[in-house]
Amino acid sequence: MKLKILLFVNAIFFFINGICALLIPVTVLSLYGVTPGPEQNFMGQYAGMGSIAIALITWLSRNIADSVAKRSIIPALLI
């Protein structure tokens, strides 16, 4: 699989996950077995913002010409 396709799929997945966590945190948290409450909803929304940040990083890095930069982003995403 090409790295550009991997970054594209990763960006789409994390963007959808982040938007769902921001808008409907109770539903997303219940998928993971977390009992909803005000603190849990806030942390779910906070994690949704992090997912959107990862989506933006992968979306904007998919067209980078420098292959060293692309290959350094992949391990950072795994960690």
Steps between C-alpha positions, in 0.01 A plus 500: 500500500629844416576730787276772354200265507579394857516861617175579317312209660646586841389864465144404404468246783633734769291793374177299515593362842588847629178661376292223655686534831443876501132494410373181665749405774246292693448264208870470421594439863230235539666308214809473720303401811540831684209616713403853391537794732602864467870430552501206262318702234757779527789256469330336201469837331861577584608171342287589198699820458818295511364272230422798280855629554641165387268509199629844403863390536450197280286688245752780458800266493367274224634729225846563649770433245767422761485125561710525818240730654219266402677197639564678830130580540395133487691388815382814679140404426559148631639629829 
